[in-house]
């Protein structure tokens, strides 16, 4: 059987953890309530437009 390299996973995970820690401090933070409000607003706008101006059939 071939030998498996066990040390690769730890080094990869350490690099990802370091990357996401650095990214978290400098990235744009959007609060969850803002995403929810924008989704609801989009639904309301699309529904209102479809009621006001239906597609010709």
OpenMM code with the backbone's topology and positions (N, CA, C; nanometers):
from openmm import Vec3, app, unit

residues = "UNK UNK UNK UNK UNK UNK UNK UNK UNK UNK UNK UNK UNK UNK UNK UNK UNK UNK UNK UNK UNK UNK UNK UNK UNK UNK UNK UNK UNK UNK UNK UNK UNK UNK UNK UNK UNK UNK UNK UNK UNK UNK UNK UNK UNK UNK UNK UNK UNK UNK UNK UNK UNK UNK UNK UNK UNK".split()
positions = [
    Vec3(0.0833, -0.1186, 0.0000),
    Vec3(0.0000, 0.0000, 0.0000),
    Vec3(0.0878, 0.1249, 0.0000),
    Vec3(0.0345, 0.2292, -0.0561),
    Vec3(0.1081, 0.3552, -0.0622),
    Vec3(0.0962, 0.4287, 0.0707),
    Vec3(0.2018, 0.5013, 0.1050),
    Vec3(0.1994, 0.5802, 0.2270),
    Vec3(0.1123, 0.7036, 0.2085),
    Vec3(0.0407, 0.7390, 0.3107),
    Vec3(-0.0408, 0.8606, 0.3061),
    Vec3(0.0318, 0.9705, 0.3823),
    Vec3(0.0300, 1.0884, 0.3273),
    Vec3(0.0925, 1.2022, 0.3956),
    Vec3(-0.0102, 1.2640, 0.4896),
    Vec3(0.0145, 1.2550, 0.6174),
    Vec3(-0.0797, 1.3063, 0.7152),
    Vec3(-0.0555, 1.4528, 0.7496),
    Vec3(0.0607, 1.5047, 0.7193),
    Vec3(0.0925, 1.6414, 0.7596),
    Vec3(0.0340, 1.7455, 0.6646),
    Vec3(-0.0098, 1.7082, 0.5451),
    Vec3(-0.0621, 1.8054, 0.4489),
    Vec3(-0.1904, 1.8713, 0.4973),
    Vec3(-0.2787, 1.7957, 0.5574),
    Vec3(-0.4063, 1.8499, 0.6019),
    Vec3(-0.3912, 1.9593, 0.7060),
    Vec3(-0.2987, 1.9386, 0.7992),
    Vec3(-0.2790, 2.0377, 0.9048),
    Vec3(-0.2259, 2.1692, 0.8473),
    Vec3(-0.1304, 2.1603, 0.7580),
    Vec3(-0.0743, 2.2823, 0.6990),
    Vec3(-0.1790, 2.3556, 0.6156),
    Vec3(-0.2594, 2.2817, 0.5425),
    Vec3(-0.3647, 2.3439, 0.4614),
    Vec3(-0.4675, 2.4117, 0.5513),
    Vec3(-0.5084, 2.3437, 0.6557),
    Vec3(-0.6080, 2.4001, 0.7464),
    Vec3(-0.5537, 2.5240, 0.8161),
    Vec3(-0.4277, 2.5216, 0.8543),
    Vec3(-0.3681, 2.6370, 0.9218),
    Vec3(-0.3654, 2.7575, 0.8286),
    Vec3(-0.3357, 2.7353, 0.7028),
    Vec3(-0.3350, 2.8447, 0.6055),
    Vec3(-0.4729, 2.9017, 0.5849),
    Vec3(-0.5746, 2.8162, 0.5767),
    Vec3(-0.7122, 2.8644, 0.5582),
    Vec3(-0.7603, 2.9424, 0.6796),
    Vec3(-0.7270, 2.8925, 0.7973),
    Vec3(-0.7682, 2.9624, 0.9189),
    Vec3(-0.7032, 3.1000, 0.9247),
    Vec3(-0.5762, 3.1076, 0.8922),
    Vec3(-0.5051, 3.2354, 0.8915),
    Vec3(-0.5662, 3.3298, 0.7873),
    Vec3(-0.6032, 3.2776, 0.6700),
    Vec3(-0.6624, 3.3595, 0.5638),
    Vec3(-0.7966, 3.4160, 0.6083),
    Vec3(-0.8830, 3.3314, 0.6632),
    Vec3(-1.0159, 3.3784, 0.7015),
    Vec3(-1.0105, 3.4705, 0.8226),
    Vec3(-0.9159, 3.4524, 0.9120),
    Vec3(-0.9007, 3.5451, 1.0244),
    Vec3(-0.8630, 3.6837, 0.9746),
    Vec3(-0.7715, 3.6900, 0.8798),
    Vec3(-0.7283, 3.8190, 0.8244),
    Vec3(-0.8406, 3.8817, 0.7428),
    Vec3(-0.9144, 3.8011, 0.6701),
    Vec3(-1.0222, 3.8511, 0.5849),
    Vec3(-1.1363, 3.9074, 0.6694),
    Vec3(-1.1624, 3.8475, 0.7826),
    Vec3(-1.2745, 3.8877, 0.8662),
    Vec3(-1.2594, 4.0310, 0.9181),
    Vec3(-1.1374, 4.0722, 0.9465),
    Vec3(-1.1151, 4.2045, 1.0032),
    Vec3(-1.1277, 4.3153, 0.8999),
    Vec3(-1.0961, 4.2875, 0.7752),
    Vec3(-1.0944, 4.3920, 0.6727),
    Vec3(-1.2136, 4.3871, 0.5783),
    Vec3(-1.2966, 4.2859, 0.5871),
    Vec3(-1.4056, 4.2708, 0.4917),
    Vec3(-1.5262, 4.3564, 0.5302),
    Vec3(-1.6108, 4.3803, 0.4319),
    Vec3(-1.7345, 4.4543, 0.4529),
    Vec3(-1.8308, 4.3658, 0.5307),
    Vec3(-1.8840, 4.4184, 0.6375),
    Vec3(-1.9761, 4.3393, 0.7199),
    Vec3(-2.1177, 4.3882, 0.6976),
    Vec3(-2.2035, 4.2978, 0.6507),
    Vec3(-2.3445, 4.3284, 0.6268),
    Vec3(-2.4255, 4.2574, 0.7345),
    Vec3(-2.5056, 4.3329, 0.8099),
    Vec3(-2.5848, 4.2683, 0.9151),
    Vec3(-2.6947, 4.1791, 0.8560),
    Vec3(-2.7292, 4.0715, 0.9231),
    Vec3(-2.8313, 3.9786, 0.8723),
    Vec3(-2.9668, 4.0449, 0.8513),
    Vec3(-3.0038, 4.1397, 0.9370),
    Vec3(-3.1345, 4.2044, 0.9201),
    Vec3(-3.1394, 4.2842, 0.7905),
    Vec3(-3.0271, 4.3399, 0.7466),
    Vec3(-3.0233, 4.4160, 0.6219),
    Vec3(-3.0479, 4.3249, 0.5019),
    Vec3(-2.9894, 4.2057, 0.5044),
    Vec3(-3.0116, 4.1087, 0.3966),
    Vec3(-3.1580, 4.0681, 0.3917),
    Vec3(-3.2173, 4.0441, 0.5072),
    Vec3(-3.3579, 4.0053, 0.5134),
    Vec3(-3.4482, 4.1168, 0.4613),
    Vec3(-3.4225, 4.2403, 0.5009),
    Vec3(-3.5030, 4.3542, 0.4553),
    Vec3(-3.4897, 4.3721, 0.3040),
    Vec3(-3.3694, 4.3560, 0.2512),
    Vec3(-3.3497, 4.3711, 0.1066),
    Vec3(-3.4224, 4.2617, 0.0284),
    Vec3(-3.4255, 4.1399, 0.0809),
    Vec3(-3.4992, 4.0310, 0.0151),
    Vec3(-3.6485, 4.0607, 0.0129),
    Vec3(-3.7018, 4.1040, 0.1248),
    Vec3(-3.8442, 4.1366, 0.1320),
    Vec3(-3.8773, 4.2537, 0.0406),
    Vec3(-3.7926, 4.3557, 0.0370),
    Vec3(-3.8147, 4.4707, -0.0502),
    Vec3(-3.8125, 4.4295, -0.1971),
    Vec3(-3.7230, 4.3404, -0.2341),
    Vec3(-3.7161, 4.2928, -0.3724),
    Vec3(-3.8426, 4.2167, -0.4100),
    Vec3(-3.8904, 4.1323, -0.3197),
    Vec3(-4.0148, 4.0577, -0.3447),
    Vec3(-4.1310, 4.1535, -0.3637),
    Vec3(-4.1401, 4.2546, -0.2776),
    Vec3(-4.2504, 4.3517, -0.2861),
    Vec3(-4.2425, 4.4299, -0.4173),
    Vec3(-4.1247, 4.4731, -0.4565),
    Vec3(-4.1097, 4.5513, -0.5793),
    Vec3(-4.1439, 4.4675, -0.7022),
    Vec3(-4.0943, 4.3452, -0.7093),
    Vec3(-4.1229, 4.2588, -0.8248),
    Vec3(-4.2711, 4.2263, -0.8317),
    Vec3(-4.3336, 4.1995, -0.7186),
    Vec3(-4.4769, 4.1704, -0.7164),
    Vec3(-4.5579, 4.2928, -0.7589),
    Vec3(-4.5225, 4.4105, -0.7105),
    Vec3(-4.5940, 4.5329, -0.7474),
    Vec3(-4.5802, 4.5614, -0.8971),
    Vec3(-4.4632, 4.5433, -0.9521),
    Vec3(-4.4443, 4.5664, -1.0959),
    Vec3(-4.5246, 4.4667, -1.1780),
    Vec3(-4.5302, 4.3411, -1.1338),
    Vec3(-4.6063, 4.2412, -1.2099),
    Vec3(-4.7567, 4.2675, -1.2021),
    Vec3(-4.8033, 4.3261, -1.0938),
    Vec3(-4.9467, 4.3585, -1.0814),
    Vec3(-4.9792, 4.4825, -1.1651),
    Vec3(-4.8932, 4.5821, -1.1600),
    Vec3(-4.9184, 4.7065, -1.2329),
    Vec3(-4.9058, 4.6869, -1.3839),
    Vec3(-4.8040, 4.6136, -1.4249),
    Vec3(-4.7777, 4.5967, -1.5676),
    Vec3(-4.7595, 4.4488, -1.5999),
    Vec3(-4.8712, 4.3740, -1.6156),
    Vec3(-4.8574, 4.2309, -1.6453),
    Vec3(-4.8022, 4.2086, -1.7870),
    Vec3(-4.7363, 4.0966, -1.8047),
    Vec3(-4.6819, 4.0632, -1.9359),
    Vec3(-4.7961, 4.0305, -2.0319),
    Vec3(-4.7859, 4.0737, -2.1576),
    Vec3(-4.8914, 4.0404, -2.2552),
    Vec3(-4.8898, 3.8902, -2.2865),
    Vec3(-5.0105, 3.8346, -2.2989),
    Vec3(-5.0157, 3.6916, -2.3288),
    Vec3(-5.0785, 3.6624, -2.4616),
] * unit.nanometer
topology = app.Topology()
chain = topology.addChain("A")
for resn in residues:
    res = topology.addResidue(resn, chain)
    for name in ("N", "CA", "C"):
        topology.addAtom(name, app.Element.getBySymbol(name[0]), res)
